[in-house]
Amino acid sequence: MNYIEKIEHEGKLLSIIIRRNYSSSGIKFFTPNDFSQQLGYMNHPKGYCIQPHIHNQVKREVSYTQEVLLVKSGKVKVNFFNQEKIFLESKIIVTGDVILLAHGGHGFEMLEASEMIEVKQGPYSGELDKKML
């Protein structure tokens, strides 16, 4: 099984799925450096320390909302669409999977009762933030 899945359309990265069984040592980032939402994985041994730090104030410009979902429990079908609102494909994500939604459109169908945690850029702009398909 492929533990990292990339969904692409016409050379554009729409989504990255990190399956719950993925494992690697150290730090691994899956997103290109120019993405406004960075997605990484960390696996360190007992006793490893990340040096205490403060993040510098850096102005960034965000043109599109990118979001990360962690499936806390359940089973979810994710439907992917291109910018022209045309259906492309579906993927199933389950408890422990993480998905980054970077470009294009998407919709969700809960195949089981599901809990998800969502992380995205803010502040939320209400109706300006998204267009329903």
C-alpha positions in Angstrom: 0.0 0.0 0.0 1.2 3.5 -0.8 1.2 5.5 2.5 1.5 8.8 0.7 -1.0 9.6 -2.1 -0.8 12.6 -4.3 -3.9 13.6 -6.3 -2.9 15.7 -9.3 -4.8 17.1 -12.3 -3.1 18.7 -15.3 0.2 19.1 -13.4 -1.4 20.8 -10.4 -1.2 19.1 -6.9 -4.8 19.0 -5.6 -4.3 17.0 -2.5 -1.9 14.9 -0.4 -3.1 12.0 1.7 -0.9 10.7 4.5 -2.2 7.2 5.5 -2.3 6.3 9.1 0.3 3.6 8.6 2.9 6.0 7.3 6.1 6.0 9.3 9.6 7.5 8.8 12.3 8.7 11.2 13.1 12.4 11.7 11.2 15.2 10.0 9.6 14.9 6.5 7.6 17.7 4.7 5.3 16.7 1.9 4.4 20.1 0.5 6.4 22.3 -1.8 8.0 25.3 -0.1 5.7 27.8 -1.9 2.4 26.3 -0.4 0.7 28.6 2.0 -0.1 25.5 4.2 2.9 23.3 5.0 2.3 19.7 5.9 5.0 17.6 7.7 5.5 14.5 9.8 7.8 14.1 12.8 9.0 10.9 14.5 11.7 11.3 17.1 13.1 8.9 19.8 12.5 9.3 23.5 14.7 12.0 24.9 14.9 14.0 21.6 14.4 17.7 22.1 13.2 20.4 19.8 14.9 23.5 20.9 12.4 26.0 22.4 11.8 28.8 19.9 9.5 31.7 19.0 8.3 32.3 15.4 9.2 35.6 13.8 6.5 37.9 12.5 6.7 37.4 8.7 4.1 38.9 6.3 2.7 36.3 4.0 0.2 36.6 1.2 -2.4 33.9 0.9 -4.4 33.7 -2.3 -6.2 30.4 -1.8 -7.4 28.6 1.3 -5.6 25.3 1.8 -6.9 23.0 4.6 -5.7 20.0 6.5 -8.2 17.4 7.9 -7.3 14.7 10.4 -9.8 11.9 10.6 -10.2 11.4 14.3 -12.7 8.6 13.8 -14.8 7.1 11.0 -14.7 6.7 7.2 -15.1 9.5 4.7 -15.3 9.6 0.9 -13.6 12.6 -0.5 -14.7 13.7 -4.0 -12.3 15.9 -6.0 -13.2 18.4 -8.7 -11.2 20.6 -11.0 -11.6 24.4 -11.2 -14.3 24.0 -13.8 -16.4 22.0 -11.2 -15.9 18.8 -13.1 -15.7 15.6 -11.0 -12.3 13.9 -11.2 -12.1 11.1 -8.7 -12.8 9.9 -5.2 -10.6 8.6 -2.3 -11.6 7.0 1.0 -9.9 8.3 4.1 -10.2 6.6 7.5 -9.4 7.0 11.2 -5.9 8.3 11.5 -5.5 9.5 7.9 -4.5 13.1 7.2 -5.4 15.0 4.0 -4.2 18.3 2.7 -6.6 19.9 0.3 -4.5 22.4 -1.8 -6.3 23.2 -5.0 -9.4 22.5 -7.0 -12.8 21.6 -5.4 -13.7 18.9 -3.0 -16.8 17.5 -1.2 -17.2 14.9 1.5 -19.6 12.0 2.2 -19.5 10.4 5.6 -19.5 6.6 5.0 -19.6 6.1 8.8 -20.2 8.5 11.7 -17.0 10.6 11.5 -15.0 13.1 13.5 -12.5 15.3 11.8 -10.2 18.1 12.9 -9.7 20.9 10.4 -6.8 23.3 10.2 -6.7 26.1 7.6 -5.6 29.7 7.2 -7.6 32.4 8.7 -9.3 34.6 9.3 -12.4 33.0 7.8 -14.0 35.3 5.2 -17.5 33.8 5.2 -19.2 33.7 1.8 -16.1 35.2 0.2 -14.1 32.2 1.2 -15.8 29.5 -1.0 -18.0 28.9 -3.9 -20.5 25.9 -3.7 -20.3 23.4 -6.6 
